[in-house]
Amino acid sequence: MRFVIFYAVLGVFVCKCHAIPVVPTLKLYDGRDIPEIALGTWLGNSTQGRIQPGLNEVEQAVSWALDAGYRHIDTAAAYKIEDQVGRAINKKITEGLKREDIFITSKLWNDAHARDSVVPAIRRTLAQLKLDYVDLYLIHWPLGQFLNLTYDYTDYLETWRGMIEAKTLGLAKSIGVSNFNEEQITRILDHGLEKPAVLQVEVNLNLQQPALLEFCRARNIVVMGYTPFGSLLPSKARPEAPPPRIDDPTLISIANKYNKTVPQIALRYL
C-alpha cells in the first residue's frame, strides 16, 4: 500500500536523536517524491470546541520538526496558521535548508469552490506561507460552504478544473483531494480530467477503510492518512468509539516484543 501518515502538532510522538534520520519517500504518479511521514498542523478540538492557535506555538512545532528530520509539513487555509508554518520554513531556509528538500501540503477551503476562486485562494495561501509554490494542493472537502454557512453547490468537477489551472501556473506542483470517496474520484476520472495524485482521508486502527485503500492502490493514487491514532488514546476517544485502546493486551504484547510503544506499533501497522 502506498501510504503517507502524519501526526497532529499536539500528538504524543517524540523523537530525540543525534543524527537526523532520512524519511523514506513514495513516488507520485506524476513523478514527484512525497515523504512518507508528515507533521500535521491542525490543532484539533477540545470539549470546549476548536483549539485556537497561539501566536507562535505552531511555528515552534514546525521548526522543531524540521530540526528532527521531518521534511513534509501538512497545513491548510482553514487552520489559520499558514503564516506560522511559513515563518518556520523560511527561517530554516535562511539557515541553509533547501526549499526543494521540504514538501509542503496545503488545502483549498470550502468557501473557494468556484473555478475562478481556486487560483486566488492558492495565491493567498502562498502569501501567508511566503513561498512561490506548494508541493501538493488538495480540495479540502468535496462540498463547498460559504462563510455564512450556506452551501455552495458548485460541481466539484469545476473546482477540480480550477485546481488543474493552479498546477498549470506552477502554484502547486501536484494536486489531489481530501475526504473524497470512491464514487467522487471515479467521476473525476470518467470525465477525462487529470487524476488526483493523492487522496487524504482518516485512516487508523478504528477506521481502516480497506475498500477505499484498495481502490486507490489499483489506480496509483497515494493515500495520506490523517488521525493515525484514531480512538487509541482514551483522552481522545468517545465512550462509544470502537476498540482498540492503548491498554489493549494484544497491542501491549506486540509493543513489548519489539521494545516499542503501542502508538509506535499502530503507526508501523499503518
C-alpha positions in Angstrom: 0.0 0.0 0.0 1.3 3.4 -1.0 0.6 5.4 2.2 1.6 8.6 4.0 0.8 9.2 7.6 1.0 12.4 9.6 0.7 13.5 13.2 -1.0 16.3 14.8 1.1 19.1 16.3 -0.3 18.2 19.8 0.3 14.5 19.4 2.4 12.1 21.5 5.2 11.2 19.2 8.6 12.5 20.4 12.0 11.7 18.8 15.3 12.5 20.4 18.1 11.6 18.2 21.7 12.8 17.4 21.7 12.0 13.7 18.9 13.4 11.6 17.1 10.3 10.0 16.2 10.2 6.3 12.5 9.9 5.8 11.5 7.4 3.1 9.5 8.7 0.1 6.9 7.4 -2.3 6.7 8.2 -6.0 3.6 10.0 -7.1 2.2 9.1 -10.5 3.3 12.5 -11.8 6.9 11.6 -11.0 7.4 13.7 -7.8 8.5 12.2 -4.5 6.4 12.6 -1.3 7.9 11.9 2.1 6.0 9.1 3.9 5.9 10.8 7.3 4.5 14.3 7.7 3.7 16.8 10.5 0.1 17.9 10.6 -0.6 21.4 11.9 -4.3 21.2 12.7 -4.6 21.7 16.5 -7.9 19.9 16.7 -10.9 20.3 19.0 -11.4 20.0 22.8 -14.6 19.6 24.7 -15.0 23.4 24.5 -14.7 23.4 20.8 -11.9 24.2 18.4 -8.5 24.8 19.9 -7.4 28.3 18.9 -3.7 28.7 17.9 -1.4 30.9 19.9 1.0 33.4 18.4 3.9 31.0 17.6 3.2 27.5 19.0 2.8 26.0 15.5 5.8 27.9 14.3 7.9 26.3 17.1 6.5 22.9 16.4 7.3 23.1 12.7 10.8 24.4 13.5 11.4 21.5 15.9 10.0 19.0 13.3 12.4 20.2 10.6 15.3 20.0 13.0 14.3 16.5 13.9 14.2 15.3 10.3 10.7 15.9 9.1 10.6 17.0 5.5 6.8 17.1 4.9 4.6 19.7 6.6 0.8 19.5 6.1 -1.3 22.6 6.6 -4.5 24.3 5.3 -6.1 27.7 4.9 -8.8 26.6 7.3 -6.3 26.1 10.1 -5.5 29.8 10.2 -1.8 29.1 10.9 -0.2 29.1 7.5 1.7 32.3 8.5 3.3 30.4 11.4 4.2 27.5 9.1 5.7 29.9 6.6 7.8 31.7 9.2 9.3 28.4 10.4 10.1 27.2 6.9 11.6 30.4 5.7 13.8 30.7 8.8 15.1 27.2 8.2 15.8 28.1 4.6 17.8 31.1 5.7 19.8 28.7 7.9 20.7 26.5 5.0 17.8 24.1 4.4 16.9 24.0 0.7 13.3 24.8 -0.3 13.3 21.8 -2.7 14.0 19.5 0.2 10.8 20.5 2.0 7.4 19.1 0.9 4.5 21.4 1.7 0.9 20.3 1.5 -2.0 22.8 1.8 -5.7 22.8 1.1 -8.4 24.7 -0.7 -11.1 25.7 1.8 -14.9 25.2 1.2 -15.6 28.9 0.5 -13.5 29.0 -2.7 -15.0 26.1 -4.7 -15.9 28.2 -7.8 -13.5 27.5 -10.6 -12.3 31.1 -10.8 -11.8 31.2 -7.0 -9.2 28.5 -6.8 -6.2 30.4 -8.1 -6.8 33.4 -5.9 -7.2 31.1 -2.9 -3.9 29.4 -3.5 -2.2 32.7 -4.1 -3.5 33.8 -0.6 -2.0 30.6 0.9 1.3 31.3 -0.8 1.3 34.8 0.5 0.7 33.5 4.0 3.5 30.9 3.6 5.7 33.4 1.8 6.5 30.8 -0.8 6.3 30.6 -4.6 4.6 27.2 -4.7 3.3 24.4 -2.6 4.3 20.8 -3.4 0.7 19.5 -3.0 -2.6 21.3 -3.0 -5.8 19.4 -2.1 -9.5 20.2 -2.2 -10.2 20.0 1.5 -13.8 18.7 1.2 -15.9 17.8 -1.8 -18.8 20.1 -0.9 -18.4 23.9 -0.7 -19.8 26.1 2.0 -19.7 29.8 2.3 -18.7 31.7 5.4 -22.3 32.4 6.2 -22.7 28.6 6.4 -24.9 28.4 3.3 -23.9 25.6 0.9 -22.1 26.3 -2.4 -23.4 23.7 -4.8 -20.6 24.3 -7.3 -19.9 21.0 -9.0 -16.6 19.8 -7.7 -15.5 19.0 -11.2 -15.4 22.7 -11.8 -13.4 23.1 -8.6 -11.0 20.4 -9.9 -10.6 22.3 -13.2 -9.5 25.3 -11.1 -7.0 23.1 -9.3 -5.6 22.0 -12.7 -5.2 25.7 -13.6 -3.3 26.3 -10.4 -0.9 23.4 -11.2 -0.5 24.7 -14.8 0.5 28.1 -13.4 3.2 26.4 -11.3 1.5 27.4 -8.0 1.2 23.8 -7.0 3.5 21.0 -8.2 0.9 18.3 -7.6 -2.8 18.3 -6.9 -5.2 16.0 -5.1 -8.3 15.6 -3.0 -9.2 15.2 0.7 -12.2 13.4 2.2 -13.5 12.2 -1.2 -14.9 8.7 -1.7 -14.6 6.2 -4.5 -17.6 7.5 -6.4 -16.4 11.1 -6.3 -12.9 10.2 -7.5 -14.3 7.9 -10.2 -16.4 10.8 -11.5 -13.3 12.9 -12.0 -11.6 10.1 -13.9 -14.7 9.3 -16.0 -14.8 12.9 -17.2 -11.2 12.6 -18.6 -9.7 15.1 -16.1 -6.3 14.8 -14.6 -6.1 12.1 -12.0 -5.6 13.2 -8.4 -2.1 12.4 -7.2 -3.2 12.0 -3.6 -6.3 11.2 -1.5 -6.1 12.4 2.1 -8.6 10.6 4.4 -8.8 9.4 8.0 -7.2 6.0 8.4 -6.4 4.3 11.7 -6.9 1.1 13.7 -10.5 2.1 14.3 -11.3 3.2 10.7 -9.2 1.2 8.3 -11.2 1.7 5.0 -9.8 -1.3 3.2 -12.0 -0.9 0.1 -11.0 2.7 -0.4 -7.3 1.9 0.1 -7.6 -0.9 -2.5 -9.4 1.4 -4.9 -6.5 3.9 -4.7 -3.8 1.3 -4.9 -5.3 0.0 -8.1 -5.2 3.5 -9.6 -1.8 4.5 -8.3 -3.2 7.2 -6.1 -1.2 7.7 -2.9 -3.2 7.9 0.3 -2.4 10.3 3.1 -3.8 9.1 6.4 -4.8 11.6 9.0 -5.7 11.0 12.7 -3.5 7.9 12.7 -4.2 7.2 16.4 -8.0 7.3 16.0 -9.6 6.3 19.3 -6.4 4.6 20.5 -5.9 7.2 23.3 -8.8 7.3 25.9 -8.5 11.1 26.3 -9.3 11.4 22.6 -12.0 8.8 22.4 -15.7 8.9 23.0 -17.0 6.2 25.3 -18.9 4.6 22.4 -15.9 4.7 20.0 -14.8 1.2 18.7 -11.7 -0.5 20.1 -8.8 -1.0 20.5 -7.4 1.4 23.1 -3.8 1.9 24.1 -4.2 -0.6 27.0 -5.3 -3.5 24.7 -3.4 -6.6 25.9 -2.6 -7.8 22.4 -1.1 -4.4 21.4 0.8 -4.2 24.6 2.2 -7.7 24.0 3.3 -6.7 20.5 4.9 -3.5 21.8 6.8 -5.4 24.5 8.0 -7.9 21.9 9.6 -5.2 19.8 10.6 -2.9 22.6 8.3 -0.1 21.2 5.3 1.8 22.5 1.7 1.0 21.5 1.4 4.2 19.4 4.6 3.3 17.5 3.2 -0.2 16.8 0.0 1.4 15.5 1.9 3.8 13.2 4.1 0.9 11.9 0.9 -1.1 11.1 -0.3 1.8 9.0 
